[in-house]
Amino acid sequence: MSDAELSANNPLLPGVSQFEVDFVIPRVGTDLPIGIDPFLLFKSRDPELSKLHSLILSAFNKGIEFVRASEIEEAQKLLDFPEVSEIGLGYTKKGKRGAGVGIFLTQLIIETLVDSPALQERGVKHIEEMQLVSVGIGPDRISDIAANLLKKYLVEYTQKQCILWNIPLVSGVPVEHIFDFDKLNWYDDYCDLPISPLDNAPILLVPRRIVRALPWINYEDFFRMEFSAYLRAKRVKGSLTKKSSPQPQVKKADKEQIVSLTRTEIYRIDRYIAAKEETSELAQPSFDYIDASKITVEVDALKAKLSQTKPGREDAGKYQRIVLEILNFLFNPELIDGEIEVETVDGTERRDIIFTNDSDQSFWSYIRSEHSSIFLMFEVKNTKGINNFYLNQVATYLGDRLGYLGFIVTRNPLEEAQERKAFSVYNDSNPRKIILTLSDIDLCNMLDMKRHGHDPMRYIQKLYRIFRTRVQ
């Protein structure tokens, strides 16, 4: 695809690639073959994301309570999940707006619950379980349910990303069907949002961290894990266990038999869910929608932008932005939701870039637990060198809220005197505070690692190990 074609498919951020941002960039006029996976909210270390999962679950189970109490009209009002075309995710091939499925999905959910007293009594631990007890509910419908219940969050997330990336917001865009978790009802509103150049419809951005091509909890996987004897009888188990073999389609008649059994034998769902939760570290976002063949082009573009940015006050904002783009490219979705110029509540302190460390990788996970914070701070200094003032400043920022490890990103490696100062900060603090420095050389080295298919996290791990072994 040519640069012109890429720009045409990315009218929101011309000149910015999918590698550089925290969200999925929508494509004009077509859906991306991915969806929101609620399990990625469930497993997240980000308090906001994990809370959203709890809220989704609470609302859905309230709908189940209405069914159990035979309050079907109330259940229909709550369990109302039309397609959320604003997010541009799904499996349709005929354009961004697929057929409306809200009424059909509501009736399908209610009929499934009515036919399963055991599920009414138990409720659900994950809304994805509805795939296991209904023939008509698949990954796309799970994404629809999640997107509806998350719409308020997605509006606020979109507004934040638009401000960060200078995406034009249109005032007073009508947004339908937003859920109020306090009142347990739906409402319409007018919001400041970007709009599609194709049809002026509102656009909602979705974090890359919460999308997958197939939910972690899904029917095909459940079928394989729970009905292996059935598979052997069908003589298909061998092809399922071969990684190179495509997964066979489960026939509708097969699923009708399985879900009928599952609605009464709820223990099968409990056993499957327990296994999926125990292996939650394997549940990772999908990247099939990102063109991996463009990595070399992206590396060259980022290195060029970095070299063209001059040290000094005039290009300070530009340098800060290119550092954010590089860090997103290198570490998203391990480090997520990068923000620029984050102020404290009283406005007395401002941190250049802050990420949430939501990684399952061993080193990032170690940093999160060893240095007591889910957040990682990167102070960006567009100067040829830094003095002890900057190190003292970063040291004062580190603490209980941001943790005890932070980064300074600057144009050149530290002088020996500043290295000793960083060691002094470590030795004089309790709990110990670690300040690591990334220069342009380090950024370029990590970009080259990414180009060659290596994980740049290993580079950070090496810097960390050098610091810990050298400090007295």
C-alpha positions in Angstrom: 0.0 0.0 0.0 1.4 3.4 -1.0 1.8 6.4 1.4 -1.1 8.0 -0.4 -3.3 5.0 0.3 -2.3 4.9 3.9 -3.1 8.5 4.4 -6.5 8.0 2.7 -7.3 5.2 5.2 -6.0 7.3 8.1 -7.7 10.7 7.8 -7.5 11.3 11.5 -3.7 11.2 11.8 -2.0 11.8 8.5 1.7 11.2 8.9 1.3 9.2 12.1 1.3 5.4 12.0 -0.6 2.8 14.0 2.7 1.9 15.7 2.9 5.3 17.4 -0.4 5.6 19.2 -2.1 3.9 22.1 -5.4 3.3 20.2 -6.6 1.4 17.2 -6.7 3.8 14.2 -10.1 3.4 12.4 -10.2 2.8 8.7 -12.6 4.8 6.7 -15.6 2.8 5.4 -14.6 -0.6 6.7 -14.4 -2.6 9.9 -11.2 -4.1 11.3 -11.5 -7.8 12.0 -11.0 -7.4 15.8 -13.2 -6.7 18.8 -13.1 -5.6 22.4 -12.2 -8.5 24.6 -13.6 -8.0 28.2 -11.1 -10.5 29.5 -8.3 -8.0 28.8 -10.1 -5.6 31.2 -10.4 -8.3 33.8 -6.7 -9.2 33.8 -5.5 -5.6 33.6 -3.4 -4.0 36.4 -4.7 -0.6 35.5 -7.3 0.1 38.2 -9.6 1.9 35.8 -9.7 -1.0 33.3 -10.2 -3.6 36.0 -13.0 -1.5 37.5 -14.7 -1.3 34.2 -14.8 -5.1 34.0 -16.4 -5.2 37.4 -19.0 -2.6 36.3 -19.8 -4.5 33.1 -20.2 -7.7 35.0 -22.4 -6.1 37.7 -24.7 -4.5 35.1 -25.1 -7.8 33.1 -25.8 -9.8 36.2 -28.5 -7.3 37.2 -30.2 -8.1 33.9 -29.9 -11.8 34.8 -31.6 -11.0 38.2 -34.5 -9.3 36.3 -34.9 -12.5 34.3 -34.8 -14.7 37.4 -37.5 -12.4 39.0 -39.6 -12.7 35.8 -39.2 -9.0 35.2 -38.7 -9.5 31.5 -39.5 -5.9 30.5 -36.8 -4.6 32.8 -34.4 -7.2 31.5 -35.1 -6.1 28.0 -34.4 -2.5 28.8 -31.1 -3.2 30.5 -29.8 -6.0 28.2 -30.1 -3.8 25.1 -26.9 -4.0 23.0 -27.1 -2.6 19.4 -24.1 -2.6 17.2 -21.6 0.2 18.2 -20.6 1.2 14.7 -18.7 4.2 16.1 -15.7 2.0 17.1 -15.2 0.6 13.6 -14.4 -2.9 14.9 -16.1 -6.1 13.8 -16.3 -8.8 11.2 -18.5 -7.2 8.5 -17.1 -7.0 5.0 -19.6 -4.6 3.5 -18.6 -1.4 5.3 -18.4 0.1 8.7 -22.2 -0.1 9.4 -23.4 -3.6 9.6 -27.0 -4.7 10.2 -28.6 -3.6 13.4 -28.6 -6.5 15.9 -29.7 -5.0 19.1 -33.3 -6.3 19.4 -32.3 -9.8 18.1 -29.4 -10.0 20.6 -31.6 -8.9 23.5 -34.1 -11.6 22.8 -31.4 -14.1 22.3 -29.8 -13.4 25.6 -33.2 -13.5 27.4 -34.3 -16.7 25.8 -31.0 -18.3 26.7 -31.4 -17.2 30.3 -35.0 -18.4 30.5 -33.9 -21.8 29.2 -31.1 -22.1 31.8 -32.3 -21.9 35.4 -28.8 -22.9 36.5 -27.3 -19.9 34.8 -30.0 -17.6 36.3 -29.0 -18.9 39.7 -25.2 -18.6 39.1 -25.0 -15.5 37.0 -21.9 -15.0 34.8 -18.3 -14.5 35.9 -17.4 -13.2 32.4 -19.9 -12.0 29.8 -18.0 -14.0 27.2 -19.6 -17.1 28.8 -22.8 -16.3 26.8 -21.0 -17.7 23.8 -20.9 -21.1 25.6 -24.7 -21.3 26.2 -26.1 -19.7 23.1 -25.9 -20.8 19.4 -26.3 -17.2 18.1 -23.8 -15.4 20.4 -20.3 -15.2 19.0 -17.2 -13.0 19.4 -18.8 -10.1 17.5 -21.8 -9.9 19.8 -19.5 -10.0 22.9 -17.7 -7.0 21.5 -21.0 -5.3 21.0 -22.1 -5.9 24.6 -18.8 -4.6 25.9 -18.7 -1.5 23.6 -22.2 -0.5 24.6 -21.4 -0.7 28.3 -18.0 1.0 27.9 -19.3 3.8 25.7 -18.9 6.5 28.4 -15.3 5.4 29.0 -14.6 5.3 25.3 -16.0 8.9 24.8 -13.6 10.2 27.5 -10.7 8.1 26.3 -11.3 9.4 22.7 -11.4 13.0 23.9 -8.1 12.6 25.8 -6.4 11.0 22.8 -7.7 13.7 20.4 -6.2 16.4 22.6 -2.9 14.5 22.8 -2.6 14.0 19.1 -4.3 17.2 17.9 -7.2 15.4 16.3 -10.0 17.9 15.6 -13.0 17.6 17.9 -16.5 18.6 16.7 -18.8 20.1 19.4 -22.2 18.6 20.2 -22.0 15.4 18.3 -25.0 13.2 19.1 -24.1 9.9 20.8 -26.8 7.4 21.5 -27.2 4.7 24.1 -24.7 5.5 26.8 -25.0 3.4 30.0 -25.2 5.0 33.4 -23.8 2.4 35.9 -25.2 4.3 38.9 -28.8 4.5 37.6 -28.6 1.3 35.5 -30.2 2.9 32.5 -29.3 4.1 29.0 -29.3 7.8 27.9 -28.3 9.9 24.9 -26.0 12.8 25.0 -24.1 15.4 22.9 -20.3 15.0 23.1 -17.2 16.6 21.6 -15.9 13.9 19.3 -14.1 13.4 16.0 -16.4 12.5 13.1 -15.9 10.3 10.0 -15.2 12.2 6.8 -17.3 9.6 5.0 -20.6 10.1 6.7 -20.0 12.6 9.6 -20.8 9.8 12.1 -19.0 10.0 15.5 -15.8 8.1 16.0 -14.8 6.4 19.2 -11.2 5.3 19.7 -10.4 2.0 21.4 -7.2 1.2 23.3 -5.0 -1.3 21.5 -4.5 -3.0 24.9 -8.1 -4.4 25.0 -8.7 -5.7 21.4 -8.3 -9.3 20.1 -9.2 -11.1 17.0 -10.9 -13.7 19.1 -11.9 -13.4 22.8 -9.6 -15.2 25.2 -12.8 -17.0 26.4 -14.5 -18.4 23.3 -16.7 -21.2 22.1 -14.2 -23.0 19.8 -11.7 -23.2 22.6 -14.3 -24.3 25.1 -15.4 -27.0 22.7 -11.9 -28.4 22.3 -11.1 -28.3 26.1 -14.4 -29.7 27.4 -15.4 -32.1 24.7 -12.3 -34.0 23.7 -14.0 -37.3 23.7 -16.7 -35.9 21.4 -13.9 -34.6 19.1 -12.2 -38.0 19.0 -15.5 -39.5 18.0 -15.8 -37.0 15.2 -12.1 -37.8 14.2 -11.1 -34.2 14.2 -8.9 -33.9 17.3 -5.7 -34.6 15.4 -6.3 -31.7 13.0 -7.1 -29.4 16.0 -3.8 -30.2 17.8 -1.7 -29.5 14.7 -0.7 -25.8 14.8 -0.3 -25.7 11.1 -3.8 -27.0 10.5 -6.7 -24.5 10.2 -9.3 -24.9 12.9 -12.4 -26.7 11.6 -15.7 -25.0 11.7 -18.0 -26.4 14.4 -21.3 -27.2 12.8 -24.4 -25.4 14.0 -26.0 -28.7 14.9 -23.0 -29.5 17.0 -23.2 -26.3 18.9 -26.9 -26.7 19.5 -26.2 -30.0 21.3 -23.3 -28.5 23.2 -25.0 -25.4 24.5 -28.1 -27.4 25.5 -25.8 -29.5 27.6 -23.8 -26.6 28.9 -26.9 -24.7 30.1 -27.6 -27.5 32.6 -24.0 -28.6 33.4 -22.7 -25.3 34.5 -19.7 -26.9 36.2 -18.2 -27.3 32.7 -18.2 -23.5 32.3 -16.7 -23.1 35.8 -13.9 -25.6 35.0 -13.1 -23.9 31.7 -13.2 -20.4 33.1 -10.8 -21.5 36.0 -8.4 -22.8 33.4 -8.5 -19.6 31.3 -8.0 -17.4 34.4 -5.1 -19.4 35.5 -3.4 -18.8 32.2 -4.4 -15.2 31.9 -0.8 -14.1 31.2 -1.1 -15.7 27.8 -4.1 -13.5 26.9 -2.5 -10.8 24.9 -3.9 -8.2 22.5 -4.0 -9.0 18.8 -1.9 -7.1 16.2 -3.0 -8.7 13.0 -4.5 -5.4 11.9 -1.0 -3.8 12.0 1.1 -4.2 9.0 4.3 -5.7 10.4 6.0 -5.3 7.0 6.1 -1.5 7.7 8.4 -1.9 10.8 11.6 -1.0 8.9 9.9 2.1 7.3 8.6 3.1 10.7 12.1 2.8 12.3 13.7 4.9 9.6 10.9 7.5 9.9 11.3 7.8 13.7 15.1 8.0 13.5 14.8 10.7 10.9 12.4 12.7 13.0 14.6 12.3 16.0 17.7 13.5 14.1 15.9 16.5 12.7 14.8 17.7 16.1 17.3 20.3 17.4 18.3 20.5 21.1 17.0 23.5 22.9 13.8 25.2 24.1 12.4 25.9 20.6 12.0 22.2 19.7 11.3 21.0 23.3 7.7 20.2 22.5 8.6 18.5 19.3 11.2 16.4 21.1 8.7 15.4 23.8 6.2 14.3 21.1 8.8 12.2 19.1 9.9 10.5 22.4 6.3 9.6 23.1 5.9 8.2 19.6 9.1 6.1 20.0 8.2 4.8 23.4 4.7 3.8 22.0 6.4 2.0 19.1 8.9 0.2 21.3 6.7 -0.8 24.2 3.0 -0.6 23.6 0.9 -2.5 24.7 3.2 -3.4 27.6 3.3 0.3 28.6 -0.1 1.8 27.8 -2.0 5.1 27.9 1.0 7.4 27.6 0.2 10.9 28.6 2.1 14.1 28.1 2.4 16.9 30.7 0.7 15.2 33.6 0.0 17.6 36.4 -0.5 16.8 40.1 -3.8 17.7 41.7 -2.6 21.0 43.1 -0.8 21.9 39.8 2.5 22.3 41.5 4.3 19.6 39.6 4.2 18.5 36.0 5.6 15.2 34.7 6.5 15.0 31.0 5.3 11.5 30.1 3.7 8.9 32.2 2.8 5.4 31.2 0.8 2.6 32.9 2.8 -0.6 33.2 0.2 -3.2 32.3 2.7 -5.8 31.2 2.9 -9.6 31.8 6.5 -9.8 30.7 8.8 -10.8 33.5 11.1 -7.7 33.6 8.3 -5.1 33.4 6.4 -7.1 36.0 9.4 -7.2 38.2 9.8 -3.4 37.9 6.1 -3.0 38.9 6.4 -5.1 42.0 10.0 -4.2 43.1 9.6 -0.5 42.7 6.1 -0.2 44.0 4.1 1.4 41.2 2.0 0.6 38.2 3.2 3.9 36.6 6.4 4.7 34.8 7.6 8.3 34.5 9.8 9.6 31.6 11.1 13.1 32.1 12.1 14.5 28.7 14.9 17.1 28.5 15.8 18.4 25.0 19.2 19.5 26.1 22.7 18.6 25.1 23.5 17.7 28.7 21.8 17.7 32.1 23.0 18.9 35.4 22.3 17.8 39.0 19.2 20.0 39.2 17.3 17.7 36.8 18.3 14.6 38.7 17.2 16.2 42.0 13.9 17.2 40.3 13.2 13.6 39.1 14.1 12.3 42.5 11.5 14.5 44.2 8.9 13.2 41.7 9.5 9.5 42.6 7.6 8.2 45.6 4.6 6.2 46.6 2.3 7.4 43.8 4.7 7.1 40.9 6.9 4.4 42.3 10.7 4.5 42.9 12.0 4.1 39.4 11.9 6.8 36.7 13.6 7.7 33.5 15.3 10.8 32.1 15.2 11.0 28.3 17.8 13.5 26.9 19.9 14.0 23.9 23.3 12.6 25.1 24.5 10.1 27.7 25.2 11.4 31.2 28.5 12.9 32.1 30.4 11.0 34.9 29.5 13.6 37.5 25.8 13.1 36.8 26.2 9.3 36.9 27.6 9.7 40.4 24.7 11.9 41.3 22.2 9.3 40.2 24.1 6.7 42.4 24.0 9.2 45.2 20.2 9.6 44.9 20.0 5.8 45.2 22.2 5.5 48.2 20.6 8.5 50.1 17.0 7.4 49.6 14.8 5.0 51.5 13.1 3.3 49.8 15.8 3.3 47.1 15.1 5.5 44.1 16.5 4.6 40.7 16.9 7.1 37.9 17.8 5.6 34.5 18.8 7.7 31.5 17.9 7.2 27.9 19.9 9.2 25.3 19.2 9.5 21.6 21.8 6.7 21.1 19.8 4.4 23.4 16.5 5.2 21.5 18.1 4.5 18.2 19.7 1.2 19.5 16.2 0.1 20.7 14.6 1.0 17.4 17.2 -1.1 15.6 16.4 -4.0 18.0 12.7 -3.7 17.1 13.7 -3.6 13.4 15.5 -6.9 13.7 12.7 -8.6 15.7 14.2 -8.3 19.1 12.5 -7.1 22.2 13.7 -3.6 23.3 12.6 -4.4 26.8 15.9 -6.4 27.0 17.8 -3.2 26.4 16.1 -1.5 29.4 16.7 -4.6 31.4 20.4 -4.3 30.6 20.6 -0.7 31.6 18.9 -1.6 34.9 21.3 -4.4 35.6 24.3 -2.1 34.8 23.0 0.5 37.3 22.3 -2.0 40.0 25.8 -3.7 39.7 27.7 -0.4 39.5 26.0 1.5 42.3 27.8 1.2 45.7 
